[in-house]
């Protein structure tokens, strides 16, 4: 039985080996020639990344266009890159997206108009919280007014 098993194993190995030679060796994957990256391209990429981090992804609303994996964010990054390549300034590119999506598309909207409240509100809430805590601490640490204003009876005067 063991001789039969060895022969079966040998036939199997030989048939698999013969099939791989008949089909041919898979060719090595062709790697594309590395593109020559110029300093202008790397500066354009850095500027594109910087600007894409300032724009909100319409699909993944909590992420920037740079951080979002969505297809729309990829298209928006391509538009940003193309517009920068065409010579538009970062402010012009942002205005392009604001015109289409509104100021909501900006990760940090400008502090003007109603938006100033977004920047001022944390400070206002913090100040109100401090005032509230000061008032509370004073109430807890001060003696009750009724007890302090009423005289305490002297035991020596009450005994006759």
Long-range contacts (C-beta under 8 A, 24 or more apart in sequence): 44-81, 44-84, 44-85, 45-81, 47-84, 47-90, 48-77, 48-80, 48-81, 48-84, 50-90, 51-80, 51-84, 51-90, 51-93, 51-94, 52-76, 52-77, 52-80, 53-107, 54-94, 54-106, 54-107, 54-108, 55-80, 55-94, 55-97, 55-105, 55-106, 55-107, 56-104, 56-105, 56-106, 56-107, 58-101, 58-105, 64-107
